[in-house]
Amino acid sequence: MKITLKVWRQKNNAAKGQFETYKLDHVSEDMSFLEMFDVLNEQLINEGKEPVVFDHDCREGICGSCSMYINGRPHGPKNAVTTCQLHMRSFKDGDIIVVEPWRAAAFPVLKDLSVDRSSFDRIMSAGGFVSVNTGNAQDANNLPIGKEIADEAFSSAACIGCGACVAACKNASAMLFVSAKVSQLALLPQGQPEARKRVLAMVNQMDAEGFGACTNTGACSAECPKEISLSNIARMNREYLSAGIIAE
Amino acid sequence: MSNILDSKIPEGPIDQKWTKYKSSVALVNPANKRSIEIIVVGTGLAGASAAATLAEMGYKVKAFCFQDSPRRAHSIAAQGGINAAKNYQNDGDSVFRLFYDTIKGGDYRAREGNVHRLAEVSSSIIDQCVAQGVPFAREYGGMLSNRSFGGTQVQRTFYAAGQTGQQLLLGAYSALQRQVGMGNVTMHTRHEMMDVVTIDGKARGIIARDLVSGKLERHFGHAVVLATGGYGNVFFLSTNAMGSNVTAAWKAHKKGAFFGNPCFTQIHPTCIPVSGDHQSKLTLMSESLRNDGRIWVPARKEDAEAVRAGKLKPNDITEENRDYYLERRYPAFGNLVPRDVASRAAKERCDAGFGVNKTGQAVYLDYAAAIERYGKIEATKKNLNNPDKATLIVLGKAVVKEKYGNLFDMYEQITGVNPYNEPMQIYPAVHYTMGGLWVDYNLMTTVPGLYAIGEANFSDHGANRLGASALMQGLADGYFVLPYTIGAYLSTDIRTKAIPTDHEAFVEAENKVKAVIDHLINVKGTKSVDYFHKILGKIIWNECGMSRNAEALKKAISDVQALRAEFWSSVRVPGTADEFNTELEKAGRVADFLELGELMCKDALERNESCGGHFREEYQTEEGEALRDDENFSFVSAWELTGDNQWNLHKEELKYENIKIAARSYK
């Protein structure tokens, strides 16, 4: 296939960015989207130009590194798929594809398509954990957890922290990401002792990082490659509300 | 045989060594811990768990990862599960059985003392992870669920759908971030370790490169812990992440740390086959699929040819014309033989002309029988009498979806084929490296104060790792072993004050790193880094992959040497050293792979026997099984770098006092 790419190029955080157009003549439909970028970069290097910088690592849809905003959608046109698992058979010969980085004040661009998502780590540091030091645990089966609860906690925990929810949101809100972690631990008995403190601390940090407010449009969940449910946000709102009322 | 290798295995009966060690090892008092700094490089299961635990204990920890967040380390991609000798299934499991299975699975090339310790702490890992909120799979009664994995006859594998590595890493990451938030760990993301700094023979810090600014940084530590994973990417195509590399371990090797068993690499039997030249990596389909799937190729060559030509579909091949070759060759373990055995058997069938994709390099993994079997069970649960086959299939598919849904979806995404309706195609691919930095019982390398944990060391898996044991080892090392053993060293170091990083050793190390980077930038050649990496990968895959022979290995060594020379004279690294430069990152890593590749071949050439993942064609039984030579090769190879690509081999003899060494049979 022949593909035309319009790719956001930006030297560094301080520089002004712009779109560059590249043409690829021999794209195979078996290639992943990132393998097409490998081909583009090989071409650029051979032409003596600088390759496009983009984040990627596992290329199996689980590490959450890849983060391309493709034709106006995070991770591209297919549902429930990360950029690395998107294959060129989802496009057709002659397509023009526009590729941008995640756009959000809390995710500053580092270079080209790579952004700084360390704000997510700081939110996790604020409360996304159970305070249990190594060596403090009782026997695992002493704490029976019903299968339905365990499964629901798992589906919240399946978040890969890629930030597509933020990129999809018109307000650049991080509510889906934060609520997935709050939900996982709110559902499980292990998370109970710190539940109130956790939700307040994580939401405060989220606000401090400059993420926008949630207006319940649901774009985050619709674009989430792991299909994290919107009900997590509802659960977090309930947790937050009750924590605010009960807290001294 | 040299005597400089001291494994420091404690004396005493096998089941008391670790207990006694723990109660007698020197401790560091809390006040002293506060002034001791530890560097941890890598934040996968081993690194994140170690950094978190050391910080909980009161040490000052600096952690480093090249990814943009510690949560992205490649442990995240582990699918199937984690072993533990809990015996929750009441099927006769015990610490000794896990110990025995691991030693046997490793083809009698691992240390008894280390492996027994691993089996002992395995239970605590599950307890710790559950306490952190890791959502393992559970039964309706609320108890933890288990499944079976290759090389064992008990169900001891704990799992979270097909995303066990992700859930365990997020658990360790949450513990780590908690310590970051408390100020006990300083986290340096997007940093790559470029060298180990040694002072008076001891590891005292590292040189790191900030990958965004390109700036070189000096960091002091009383001890340095490498948790930097394996070197499978030397093959270019592997199931490793794109960034996985050997650089930290290799720099340590160049600073005096011996490299153990470099030729022991694991080729995983169930990966999605290669589709074309553009391919950048291979994708694993979890070994847990072998629980329920049946592996086969056509029994008749003409059928295989018709399948390859696209004239015959697998579902049209009748039962009697299928060759379930694992069940045929290994009736006792069937589809659950260990990985090395399953991989070689697939290669054997494909080499004999029975492979099933365009390239002839694939076999089938079939779920039809499992879907029907689960359908029947569900029908019974629902009190359906004499359901028709279509109903059974609908019911069965739902069960399979629940167990393996994400894997099946991933398969369809990559191949465009629906695996619920048609057998999957699989082929072996490089997955894990049992070899790594040589460490003693304390997990310390031959450089005092320099530790290696997780896949980065060579210690527990011998010549072949069993499924669901990598997660176990990574977390065992990080949560429960290193935090104790490092005290033995640090307790003697409490008087050492932090060494200022303007010390000449830091200056010299930084200058050397800078010189190498400048060299790479200034070659200004004509070929990209990937060009060299792909050629290197093909050499190692063809000559030092699933089967090896002396002649090919000798040729591979000279080929790698020639390629290395060409790399340094004609690689093209665009851009500059003082910016975010991903090609420069890759160039540094491939430069190290080009040296490691030679050592792997050398090690494979030296080991004149077949064991585990190391199959030398000259040494096999009449039935084509691996032929070990315990009399001459029951040792760990520990390679010492003596000059530019010059090595000395040291041998650590392996003693088996608790397990009767035998031919490894799964028949």
Chai-1 contact restraints between the chains, C-beta under 6 A:
chainA,res_idxA,chainB,res_idxB,connection_type,confidence,min_distance_angstrom,max_distance_angstrom,comment,restraint_id
A,S28,B,G276,contact,1.0,0.0,6.0,A-B,restraint_1
A,S28,B,H278,contact,1.0,0.0,6.0,A-B,restraint_2
A,D30,B,S275,contact,1.0,0.0,6.0,A-B,restraint_3
A,D30,B,G276,contact,1.0,0.0,6.0,A-B,restraint_4
A,M31,B,H278,contact,1.0,0.0,6.0,A-B,restraint_5
A,E35,B,H278,contact,1.0,0.0,6.0,A-B,restraint_6
A,E35,B,S280,contact,1.0,0.0,6.0,A-B,restraint_7
A,D38,B,S280,contact,1.0,0.0,6.0,A-B,restraint_8
A,E42,B,S528,contact,1.0,0.0,6.0,A-B,restraint_9
A,I45,B,S528,contact,1.0,0.0,6.0,A-B,restraint_10
A,I45,B,P574,contact,1.0,0.0,6.0,A-B,restraint_11
A,E50,B,P574,contact,1.0,0.0,6.0,A-B,restraint_12
A,E50,B,G575,contact,1.0,0.0,6.0,A-B,restraint_13
A,V53,B,F580,contact,1.0,0.0,6.0,A-B,restraint_14
A,V53,B,T582,contact,1.0,0.0,6.0,A-B,restraint_15
A,H56,B,M242,contact,1.0,0.0,6.0,A-B,restraint_16
A,D57,B,R72,contact,1.0,0.0,6.0,A-B,restraint_17
A,D57,B,A241,contact,1.0,0.0,6.0,A-B,restraint_18
A,D57,B,M242,contact,1.0,0.0,6.0,A-B,restraint_19
A,D57,B,G243,contact,1.0,0.0,6.0,A-B,restraint_20
A,C58,B,A77,contact,1.0,0.0,6.0,A-B,restraint_21
A,C58,B,A241,contact,1.0,0.0,6.0,A-B,restraint_22
A,R59,B,K281,contact,1.0,0.0,6.0,A-B,restraint_23
A,E60,B,A77,contact,1.0,0.0,6.0,A-B,restraint_24
A,E60,B,T283,contact,1.0,0.0,6.0,A-B,restraint_25
A,I62,B,I76,contact,1.0,0.0,6.0,A-B,restraint_26
A,I62,B,A77,contact,1.0,0.0,6.0,A-B,restraint_27
A,I62,B,Q166,contact,1.0,0.0,6.0,A-B,restraint_28
A,C63,B,R72,contact,1.0,0.0,6.0,A-B,restraint_29
A,C63,B,I76,contact,1.0,0.0,6.0,A-B,restraint_30
A,S65,B,R72,contact,1.0,0.0,6.0,A-B,restraint_31
A,Q85,B,Q413,contact,1.0,0.0,6.0,A-B,restraint_32
A,L110,B,V212,contact,1.0,0.0,6.0,A-B,restraint_33
A,K111,B,F580,contact,1.0,0.0,6.0,A-B,restraint_34
A,R117,B,D68,contact,1.0,0.0,6.0,A-B,restraint_35
A,D121,B,S69,contact,1.0,0.0,6.0,A-B,restraint_36
A,M124,B,Q177,contact,1.0,0.0,6.0,A-B,restraint_37
A,S125,B,Q177,contact,1.0,0.0,6.0,A-B,restraint_38
A,S125,B,V180,contact,1.0,0.0,6.0,A-B,restraint_39
A,S125,B,G181,contact,1.0,0.0,6.0,A-B,restraint_40
A,G128,B,S174,contact,1.0,0.0,6.0,A-B,restraint_41
A,F129,B,S174,contact,1.0,0.0,6.0,A-B,restraint_42
A,F129,B,R178,contact,1.0,0.0,6.0,A-B,restraint_43
A,V130,B,Q132,contact,1.0,0.0,6.0,A-B,restraint_44
A,V130,B,G133,contact,1.0,0.0,6.0,A-B,restraint_45
A,V132,B,A131,contact,1.0,0.0,6.0,A-B,restraint_46
A,V132,B,Q132,contact,1.0,0.0,6.0,A-B,restraint_47
A,N133,B,E56,contact,1.0,0.0,6.0,A-B,restraint_48
A,T134,B,T53,contact,1.0,0.0,6.0,A-B,restraint_49
A,T134,B,Y479,contact,1.0,0.0,6.0,A-B,restraint_50
A,A137,B,D127,contact,1.0,0.0,6.0,A-B,restraint_51
A,A137,B,Q128,contact,1.0,0.0,6.0,A-B,restraint_52
A,A137,B,A131,contact,1.0,0.0,6.0,A-B,restraint_53
A,D139,B,D127,contact,1.0,0.0,6.0,A-B,restraint_54
A,A140,B,I126,contact,1.0,0.0,6.0,A-B,restraint_55
A,A140,B,D127,contact,1.0,0.0,6.0,A-B,restraint_56
A,A140,B,V130,contact,1.0,0.0,6.0,A-B,restraint_57
A,A140,B,L144,contact,1.0,0.0,6.0,A-B,restraint_58
A,N141,B,M143,contact,1.0,0.0,6.0,A-B,restraint_59
A,N141,B,L144,contact,1.0,0.0,6.0,A-B,restraint_60
A,P144,B,G142,contact,1.0,0.0,6.0,A-B,restraint_61
A,I145,B,R138,contact,1.0,0.0,6.0,A-B,restraint_62
A,I145,B,G142,contact,1.0,0.0,6.0,A-B,restraint_63
A,G146,B,G142,contact,1.0,0.0,6.0,A-B,restraint_64
A,K147,B,R138,contact,1.0,0.0,6.0,A-B,restraint_65
A,K147,B,Y140,contact,1.0,0.0,6.0,A-B,restraint_66
A,A150,B,P135,contact,1.0,0.0,6.0,A-B,restraint_67
A,A150,B,R138,contact,1.0,0.0,6.0,A-B,restraint_68
A,A153,B,P135,contact,1.0,0.0,6.0,A-B,restraint_69
A,F154,B,P135,contact,1.0,0.0,6.0,A-B,restraint_70
A,F154,B,A160,contact,1.0,0.0,6.0,A-B,restraint_71
A,A157,B,P135,contact,1.0,0.0,6.0,A-B,restraint_72
A,G161,B,R71,contact,1.0,0.0,6.0,A-B,restraint_73
A,L185,B,G133,contact,1.0,0.0,6.0,A-B,restraint_74
A,L188,B,G133,contact,1.0,0.0,6.0,A-B,restraint_75
A,Q190,B,G133,contact,1.0,0.0,6.0,A-B,restraint_76
A,G191,B,G133,contact,1.0,0.0,6.0,A-B,restraint_77
